[in-house]
């Protein structure tokens, strides 16, 4: 039997969710089981969903789960009419080639995306014959992380219908013994609490959750469509020895859990660096003040602290660190209450000043910590991200960790993550929600009590070790190291931990090797940790070193069948079924984050480089690779004489050359993929421009001119065939102009005005003229025209740069120079040489939305990174 290929890419943490959209009359989930086994903090979870088509006709049945961001998928398979369709993990490039070959017969799109704070979404579907059944089975693995004295195994259930046979079974085995276990979450409330049974017997614990169909309607967020909430199993282990416990496998792998608790806390030196730029306006700045007031109240009297706020300048509470006395804390709280949003964002200046304060106040026997909170990209002072990272690393010089908290979705989280990793810290996203102040305080609590500094994990007779050096160890956390025992010789294996406690060196050692197990569990813990740390290391490197680390991570991902950012899972399906492409979003983000960079050399990529296929349509007889479908509707820009760059959104299905896969709106029976927005880049000395895709409702940097204090950003809509839903112009510290399809909002300092009619608006140095179908914006020698279009009842904006800034120092999509390319070949496939780089391309149609009555034309489709000659995330804010 012929088969199509189904390409899945990765996802991650410990949560599982099943969502089914059709009604129960269409098809029925008659059994849904989640089985999670946790051994030595390593959790393996299997989701099994059995679905029956109760109809007299074939139905598209969807498997839709949400799983943790920190997990690796290791298996996915389907059982259809007695046939097993199993998955195989392959290198992403190889999987993409197989996928591109398979979709030529016509397929539809699937997706994986971030959902909320801890989840990622996995979605696929398959056609099931009348009165037949399908079984989906997904397995993923994760090492649970200890925070504030506990581990959490979180299971999220949302079947969208009551399920007759719904079961969650959790088994935990910890050799050290389980000190406590409890069950929390929304699925433990009301009548659902009666469906939970919990058993705890020293080293083992069992949790069973078997709700009836009636009980599945009774939790706080449940209803006639069944459950929608979390079941969270919380536990910790006994810690009889400060050294912790080591577990060894029969093949020589080991894992060491180190979390001493009976230690004297170390006083700390902490500097808080708080972004007060204009983008922190409103609830963000209020919640930051609330959190800081609470955090200051929790400082110990022997702690020393500093407080800096910044926009385009920095503002000290005091220029040096001071002791956390009641008098100083009271004064600092008054300073916090007066923090107000204003100005731009000079991250470089602020972090360097925080580093200077800590370096100027060395205290023997103390631990220093630098905490940065920001909600945006650097827009003032040094704005080059590479220079900022280099400056910060040089200033800190490995003396203390930098923790970066990214507030909201507009922040460049990858930049913060890299900067933190380079300085022995971590980055954490603070979600712009009603509990943001609690999130901020929660992070602080994790690092509030240092117990050890300069921790070195030593394993004589050990090899292939994961990370062994840690700048600090905090109360309630845990250090985990895995590796191999050389020649599997326990006699020559000597583990030891050396660290600083207060101002003295301490040593922890263990002479007896602990339990030996025969399964491959310990080896998989080692592989999981190694891949995670290699991916973090790769983020910090460049050139050959980066390539080498990436290759190591890929090799391990393939060996252990982990779906990571470097791999994809290929699953065969019956002939004629939809081909789904799913990708792993970046850590800590939503779809907006995932779309910051494509980084791949072929077109049609989504997020981490995964292609979304087009729904193919028949071509005119005799059409070649350069022809369009008969029902193709697209856009192309015809640049005005004085315009270097304009934007195009391409909204149609496209024709596929052998190496090009494009996107289209999905049919009602398939998962909905985010719409592509297509942009066009004028080419120098060529009649056909280049075009590239950006996926989803991201916010783009259109025109930034720091010397003029002018920043223009545009927010793409989430409607297929649309454009921009909003254009935001920020001039100098306190002037904001928001333009959407219905009105113009001007915020000048504390004055807010709304404009809906046709009129001329003057605000500071900016003149805005609103007409029927366009908005004309002028400031200095810059002029931007924003056109209003309507398609299928949906209105959207389209910005066009009519006059460029004379100083040629502006950045952003509108400020780009024309592309330079030459055609190398057109058959059997099209190939261009773009600024010295050879790439495969496809010819597509487009409509020019830069004028009121758009004409049609063609363009060469390439990846965003190729067209821009820079990573796409440089243009996303």
Secondary structure as the mmCIF struct_conf table of DSSP 4:
data_model
#
loop_
_struct_conf.conf_type_id
_struct_conf.id
_struct_conf.beg_label_comp_id
_struct_conf.beg_label_asym_id
_struct_conf.beg_label_seq_id
_struct_conf.end_label_comp_id
_struct_conf.end_label_asym_id
_struct_conf.end_label_seq_id
STRN STRN1 UNK A 3 UNK A 9
BEND BEND1 UNK A 13 UNK A 14
STRN STRN2 UNK A 16 UNK A 18
BEND BEND2 UNK A 22 UNK A 22
TURN_TY1_P TURN_TY1_P1 UNK A 24 UNK A 26
STRN STRN3 UNK A 27 UNK A 39
TURN_TY1_P TURN_TY1_P2 UNK A 40 UNK A 41
STRN STRN4 UNK A 42 UNK A 53
BEND BEND3 UNK A 55 UNK A 57
STRN STRN5 UNK A 59 UNK A 68
TURN_TY1_P TURN_TY1_P3 UNK A 69 UNK A 70
STRN STRN6 UNK A 72 UNK A 80
TURN_TY1_P TURN_TY1_P4 UNK A 81 UNK A 82
STRN STRN7 UNK A 83 UNK A 91
HELX_RH_AL_P HELX_RH_AL_P1 UNK A 92 UNK A 102
HELX_RH_3T_P HELX_RH_3T_P1 UNK A 103 UNK A 105
STRN STRN8 UNK A 112 UNK A 115
TURN_TY1_P TURN_TY1_P5 UNK A 116 UNK A 118
STRN STRN9 UNK A 119 UNK A 128
TURN_TY1_P TURN_TY1_P6 UNK A 130 UNK A 131
STRN STRN10 UNK A 133 UNK A 143
HELX_LH_PP_P HELX_LH_PP_P1 UNK A 144 UNK A 146
STRN STRN11 UNK A 147 UNK A 147
TURN_TY1_P TURN_TY1_P7 UNK A 148 UNK A 149
STRN STRN12 UNK A 150 UNK A 150
STRN STRN13 UNK A 151 UNK A 157
BEND BEND4 UNK A 160 UNK A 161
TURN_TY1_P TURN_TY1_P8 UNK A 164 UNK A 164
STRN STRN14 UNK A 165 UNK A 173
TURN_TY1_P TURN_TY1_P9 UNK A 175 UNK A 176
STRN STRN15 UNK A 178 UNK A 184
BEND BEND5 UNK A 185 UNK A 185
HELX_RH_3T_P HELX_RH_3T_P2 UNK A 186 UNK A 188
BEND BEND6 UNK A 189 UNK A 189
HELX_RH_3T_P HELX_RH_3T_P3 UNK A 190 UNK A 195
STRN STRN16 UNK A 196 UNK A 201
TURN_TY1_P TURN_TY1_P10 UNK A 202 UNK A 203
STRN STRN17 UNK A 204 UNK A 209
TURN_TY1_P TURN_TY1_P11 UNK A 213 UNK A 214
HELX_RH_3T_P HELX_RH_3T_P4 UNK A 215 UNK A 217
BEND BEND7 UNK A 219 UNK A 219
TURN_TY1_P TURN_TY1_P12 UNK A 220 UNK A 221
STRN STRN18 UNK A 223 UNK A 223
TURN_TY1_P TURN_TY1_P13 UNK A 224 UNK A 225
STRN STRN19 UNK A 226 UNK A 226
STRN STRN20 UNK A 229 UNK A 237
BEND BEND8 UNK A 241 UNK A 241
TURN_TY1_P TURN_TY1_P14 UNK A 242 UNK A 243
STRN STRN21 UNK A 245 UNK A 249
TURN_TY1_P TURN_TY1_P15 UNK A 250 UNK A 251
BEND BEND9 UNK A 252 UNK A 252
STRN STRN22 UNK A 253 UNK A 258
BEND BEND10 UNK A 262 UNK A 263
HELX_LH_PP_P HELX_LH_PP_P2 UNK A 264 UNK A 267
STRN STRN23 UNK A 268 UNK A 275
BEND BEND11 UNK A 277 UNK A 277
HELX_RH_3T_P HELX_RH_3T_P5 UNK A 278 UNK A 280
TURN_TY1_P TURN_TY1_P16 UNK A 281 UNK A 282
HELX_RH_AL_P HELX_RH_AL_P2 UNK A 283 UNK A 297
TURN_TY1_P TURN_TY1_P17 UNK A 298 UNK A 298
TURN_TY1_P TURN_TY1_P18 UNK A 301 UNK A 302
STRN STRN24 UNK A 304 UNK A 310
BEND BEND12 UNK A 311 UNK A 313
STRN STRN25 UNK A 314 UNK A 316
BEND BEND13 UNK A 317 UNK A 317
BEND BEND14 UNK A 319 UNK A 320
STRN STRN26 UNK A 322 UNK A 323
HELX_RH_AL_P HELX_RH_AL_P3 UNK A 326 UNK A 337
TURN_TY1_P TURN_TY1_P19 UNK A 338 UNK A 338
BEND BEND15 UNK A 343 UNK A 343
HELX_RH_AL_P HELX_RH_AL_P4 UNK A 347 UNK A 359
TURN_TY1_P TURN_TY1_P20 UNK A 360 UNK A 360
TURN_TY1_P TURN_TY1_P21 UNK A 364 UNK A 365
STRN STRN27 UNK A 367 UNK A 374
BEND BEND16 UNK A 375 UNK A 376
BEND BEND17 UNK A 380 UNK A 381
HELX_RH_AL_P HELX_RH_AL_P5 UNK A 385 UNK A 396
TURN_TY1_P TURN_TY1_P22 UNK A 397 UNK A 398
BEND BEND18 UNK A 399 UNK A 400
STRN STRN28 UNK A 401 UNK A 407
BEND BEND19 UNK A 408 UNK A 411
HELX_RH_AL_P HELX_RH_AL_P6 UNK A 413 UNK A 421
TURN_TY1_P TURN_TY1_P23 UNK A 422 UNK A 424
STRN STRN29 UNK A 427 UNK A 430
BEND BEND20 UNK A 432 UNK A 433
TURN_TY1_P TURN_TY1_P24 UNK A 434 UNK A 435
HELX_RH_AL_P HELX_RH_AL_P7 UNK A 436 UNK A 447
BEND BEND21 UNK A 448 UNK A 448
STRN STRN30 UNK A 450 UNK A 460
TURN_TY1_P TURN_TY1_P25 UNK A 461 UNK A 461
STRN STRN31 UNK A 462 UNK A 463
BEND BEND22 UNK A 464 UNK A 464
STRN STRN32 UNK A 469 UNK A 474
TURN_TY1_P TURN_TY1_P26 UNK A 475 UNK A 476
STRN STRN33 UNK A 479 UNK A 485
HELX_RH_3T_P HELX_RH_3T_P6 UNK A 486 UNK A 488
HELX_RH_3T_P HELX_RH_3T_P7 UNK A 490 UNK A 492
STRN STRN34 UNK A 494 UNK A 501
TURN_TY1_P TURN_TY1_P27 UNK A 502 UNK A 503
STRN STRN35 UNK A 504 UNK A 509
BEND BEND23 UNK A 512 UNK A 512
STRN STRN36 UNK A 516 UNK A 517
BEND BEND24 UNK A 519 UNK A 520
HELX_RH_AL_P HELX_RH_AL_P8 UNK A 521 UNK A 540
HELX_RH_AL_P HELX_RH_AL_P9 UNK A 543 UNK A 559
TURN_TY1_P TURN_TY1_P28 UNK A 560 UNK A 561
STRN STRN37 UNK A 563 UNK A 563
TURN_TY1_P TURN_TY1_P29 UNK A 565 UNK A 566
STRN STRN38 UNK A 567 UNK A 574
TURN_TY1_P TURN_TY1_P30 UNK A 575 UNK A 576
HELX_LH_PP_P HELX_LH_PP_P3 UNK A 577 UNK A 580
STRN STRN39 UNK A 581 UNK A 581
HELX_LH_PP_P HELX_LH_PP_P4 UNK A 584 UNK A 586
TURN_TY1_P TURN_TY1_P31 UNK A 587 UNK A 588
HELX_RH_AL_P HELX_RH_AL_P10 UNK A 591 UNK A 594
TURN_TY1_P TURN_TY1_P32 UNK A 595 UNK A 596
BEND BEND25 UNK A 601 UNK A 604
STRN STRN40 UNK A 605 UNK A 606
TURN_TY1_P TURN_TY1_P33 UNK A 607 UNK A 609
STRN STRN41 UNK A 610 UNK A 611
HELX_LH_PP_P HELX_LH_PP_P5 UNK A 612 UNK A 614
HELX_LH_PP_P HELX_LH_PP_P6 UNK A 618 UNK A 620
TURN_TY1_P TURN_TY1_P34 UNK A 621 UNK A 622
TURN_TY1_P TURN_TY1_P35 UNK A 625 UNK A 626
TURN_TY1_P TURN_TY1_P36 UNK A 630 UNK A 631
TURN_TY1_P TURN_TY1_P37 UNK A 641 UNK A 642
BEND BEND26 UNK A 644 UNK A 644
BEND BEND27 UNK A 652 UNK A 652
TURN_TY1_P TURN_TY1_P38 UNK A 658 UNK A 659
HELX_LH_PP_P HELX_LH_PP_P7 UNK A 665 UNK A 667
TURN_TY1_P TURN_TY1_P39 UNK A 668 UNK A 669
BEND BEND28 UNK A 670 UNK A 670
HELX_LH_PP_P HELX_LH_PP_P8 UNK A 671 UNK A 675
STRN STRN42 UNK A 676 UNK A 681
STRN STRN43 UNK A 683 UNK A 683
TURN_TY1_P TURN_TY1_P40 UNK A 684 UNK A 685
BEND BEND29 UNK A 687 UNK A 688
STRN STRN44 UNK A 689 UNK A 695
BEND BEND30 UNK A 696 UNK A 697
STRN STRN45 UNK A 699 UNK A 705
HELX_RH_3T_P HELX_RH_3T_P8 UNK A 706 UNK A 708
TURN_TY1_P TURN_TY1_P41 UNK A 709 UNK A 709
STRN STRN46 UNK A 710 UNK A 716
BEND BEND31 UNK A 718 UNK A 719
TURN_TY1_P TURN_TY1_P42 UNK A 720 UNK A 721
STRN STRN47 UNK A 724 UNK A 731
TURN_TY1_P TURN_TY1_P43 UNK A 732 UNK A 734
STRN STRN48 UNK A 735 UNK A 740
BEND BEND32 UNK A 741 UNK A 742
STRN STRN49 UNK A 744 UNK A 748
TURN_TY1_P TURN_TY1_P44 UNK A 749 UNK A 750
STRN STRN50 UNK A 751 UNK A 755
BEND BEND33 UNK A 757 UNK A 758
STRN STRN51 UNK A 760 UNK A 763
TURN_TY1_P TURN_TY1_P45 UNK A 764 UNK A 765
STRN STRN52 UNK A 766 UNK A 770
BEND BEND34 UNK A 772 UNK A 773
STRN STRN53 UNK A 774 UNK A 779
TURN_TY1_P TURN_TY1_P46 UNK A 780 UNK A 781
STRN STRN54 UNK A 782 UNK A 791
TURN_TY1_P TURN_TY1_P47 UNK A 792 UNK A 793
STRN STRN55 UNK A 794 UNK A 803
TURN_TY1_P TURN_TY1_P48 UNK A 806 UNK A 807
BEND BEND35 UNK A 808 UNK A 808
STRN STRN56 UNK A 811 UNK A 811
BEND BEND36 UNK A 812 UNK A 812
HELX_RH_3T_P HELX_RH_3T_P9 UNK A 813 UNK A 815
HELX_LH_PP_P HELX_LH_PP_P9 UNK A 816 UNK A 818
STRN STRN57 UNK A 819 UNK A 819
STRN STRN58 UNK A 821 UNK A 825
BEND BEND37 UNK A 827 UNK A 829
STRN STRN59 UNK A 830 UNK A 834
TURN_TY1_P TURN_TY1_P49 UNK A 835 UNK A 836
STRN STRN60 UNK A 837 UNK A 847
TURN_TY1_P TURN_TY1_P50 UNK A 849 UNK A 850
BEND BEND38 UNK A 851 UNK A 853
STRN STRN61 UNK A 856 UNK A 861
HELX_RH_AL_P HELX_RH_AL_P11 UNK A 864 UNK A 868
TURN_TY1_P TURN_TY1_P51 UNK A 869 UNK A 869
BEND BEND39 UNK A 870 UNK A 870
HELX_RH_3T_P HELX_RH_3T_P10 UNK A 872 UNK A 875
STRN STRN62 UNK A 876 UNK A 876
#
